[in-house]
Amino acid sequence: MVKILMHGCNGHMGQVISELVEKDPDAVIAAGVDKNNDRKNAYPVFTDLSSCDVSCDVMIDFSSYKATDGVLDYCAKKKLPLVLCTTGLTGEQIAKVKECSKETAILRSANMSLGINTLLKLIQEAAKVLANAGFDMEIVEKHHRLKCDAPSGTALALADSLNEAMGGRYHYRYDRSEIHQQRDDLEIGISAVRGGTIVGDHDVLFAGPDEVVTFSHRAYSKAVFGKGAVEAAKYLTGKQPGLYDMKDVVKL
């Protein structure tokens, strides 16, 4: 039985994961942490991470980048494996993730769904054929109106996957409103849409002469991210210090 510490337990994803784990015979949430302790949970909830004294096997973090430094310090000190799902991290925080992974196992992913992680591989194969044939690459992501960071972590992961396939030669363009010139050949455009209750839509477009090839992923429920996070927590339990990602979990 894997004992999970759920950081951000009273947020949207924290509650989704709580419901999923209740039905999972191989996992249990032993404790939660959230600054807003305004919900009834089947486990003890602490409003401050440093005060949590419940023994756990792994932490899942779905909170805010503002809390990430404290999460990393806690897990490194406790040697507690961490599934880091929070997006919008700064460059300094990403560097700290790598540093703390020397002390404990950390799995960081911009998107926990099996579909997205399969898409990351598929678009690399497409880029090698289409981008090399002169097709332009664009990413359009859409999320609910409450999402603060833009572009999404998943959109950036998709761009990184494309760029990796092309030898890292491309740069990213987030806004063309002040650029009055034609598109750069070595450019990956990323556009963000925010509105309504869109869970998460991502389109990767390869636009060439007289034809467009589009790879699309639609998330209809946050449960797809929660399921991936729980599977990642099971995978990470007992692992040696190091940096892991969802490719290790789904074995792509």
N, C-alpha and C positions, 0 to 999 in steps of 0.2 A: 504494500500500500504506500503510494507516494504522498507525502504530506506537503501541501503547498501553502506558501505564504503569499496571499493575494494583495499586492500593493496597488491602491486605487480601487479597492473592492466595492465602493459605493458609486463609482462612475458607471457609464453605460456598459462598457466592456467587462468591468469587474462583476457586474450583476449577471451578464450573459454567461461568463465563465462559472460563476457560482451555481447557476442553474444546471449547466452542463455537468459539472463535477458531482452534483448531487445524484446524478444517474449513472455515474462511472464507478464500477466496482473496484477499479484499480487505483483510485485517487481520492483524496479528501482535502478540503481546505481547512487547515489547522488553525489559521488566524488570518485576519485582514488588517490592512492599514489604510486609513483615509482621514483627511482632515475634517470631512463632513460626516459625522457619525449620526446620521438621521434616518437610518434604515434598520430594520430588524433582520439580523443574519443568524445563521445556524452555527456561527463560530464567533469567538471573541474578536472585537475590532479595537484597534489602537489608533488614536488620533496623531501619534508621533511615532515614527519608525524606531527611534532609539529606545523607546519604552517597551517595545515588543520583546517578550521573554519566552515565547512559545517556540519549542524546538521544531524545525521544519527541514525538509530535504531540499527544497528548491523555491525560489521566488519567481512569480510572474508579475511583471510591472507593466500596467496599462494606465499611465497617469499623465503627468505633464513634464516637459523638459526641465521645468523649474525645479523639479524634485530629483532629477537624475543624478546630480552630483552626490547627494545624500544617499541615494540607493546604491550607487557604486561603492562608496566608502563603506557602507554597512556590509554589503556582500563580500567585499574584499577582506574586511576585518574578520567576518564570521566564516570565511571560506564557504559561503553559501552560493551554489549555482544560481544563475540569474537568466531568465528568459526576458529579454528587454524588448518590449513591443512599442514603447513610446517613440513617437516620431518628432521631427523638428529639432533635433539635437544640433548644437553648435559645433564648429570645427574643433574647439577645445574639448568639448565633451566626447566627441568621437575618438579623439586622441586618448582621453582618459579611459574610455572603454577598453582600448587596446592595452593600456598599461595595467588596468585592473584584471584583465584576463590572464595575466601572469600569476595572479593569486587564486583565482577561482574560474570555473567554467562559465562562460557568458555566451548565450545565443542571442544574436541581434538580427532582427529582420524587419524591414519596412512593411511587410505584409505577410501574414501567417497562413494564407490560404494555399491549398494544394494547387488550385487552378492558376493563380498568379505565378507560383514558383515553377510550374510547368511552362507557362508563357515566357518566362525569362529565358528558358532554354530555346524555345521555338523561334523567338524573334532573332536570336543570334544566328541561327541557320539561315533565316530569311535575309538578314542583313548581308551576309557573306555573298549571297547571290544578287539581291536587288540593289543594295547600296553600291556595290562594285559595278553595277550596270548603269549607274547614274540616277537612281531613284532617291528622292529627298525623304528624310525621316522626320516625322512629327508625332508628338504625343499629346493627346487631349485627355485630361482627367476631370471628373465631376464628383463632387461630394456635397453633403448636406450643409446647410447654412451655418451650422454651429462650429464647423471645422475651422480652426484658426490658422494653421500653417498652409502655405501654398508656395510652390507646388507640393503635392503630397509626397510622402516618403516613397510610396510605391512608384510614382511617376519618375522620381529620381533614380530608383533602382532599375526601372526599365531603360532609362537613358544610359545608365552605367553599363547595363548588359549589352546594349547596342554598341556603345563606344568600345567596350572590351573586345567585341567581335571584330571591330574595325581597327584594332591596334592602338586605341586611345588617341586617334588623330582628330576627333571631333570636339567642338565646344558647344555649350548649351545656350539657347536664346530664350529668355523668359518673357520679354516684352519688346514689341516692335513699334510701339507708338511714336518713338522719337528717332527711329532708324529709317531714313528716307533713301533707301537703296535696295537693290535686288538681293535676294536671298544668297547667303554664303553657301558654297558647295559643301563645306565641312561643318555644317550646323545641324544640331538637333533642336527643333523648336518644342517647347513645352508650354501648353496652355491650361489654365485652371478655371473651372467653373464652380461657383458655390451657390446653392439654392435648395430650398425645400427640405426633403428628407432623404435625398439620394444617399444610399449607403456607400457606394463606391463604384464608379464606372471608369474604365481605362481603355483607350483606343490607341493602338500603335499603327500609324499610317505610313505606307511606303508609296509615295506619289511619283510616278514616272510619266513619260510621254504617252498620253492617251489611255492610261490605265492607273488604277489605284488598288493596292492590296491592303486590307485592314485586318488586324488582329484585335479582337475585343474580349474584354472580361467584364462581366456584370455580377456584382454581389447584391443579392436580394435580401440578405439578412446578415447581421453581425455575427451570427452563429458560426459562419465559415471561418472567421478569424479566431473565435474562441476555441473551436475544435482544434485548430492548428496549434494554438498556444498550449493547450493541455497536452497534446501529443509531444510537443517540444519539451515540456516540463518533465514528462516521463522519460524521454530520451536523454535529457541532460543530467538527470539524477545519477550521482556516482561517477560522472565523467571527470577526467583529469583537467586541470586548469588549461585554458586555451580559448580561442575565439571560434565559435560555431555559427552556422546559419541553417536555414530551412532545407537547403540542399542535403545536409547531413541527415535530416529527419526523413525526408521523402525519397532520398537516395536517387536523385536525378543524375 
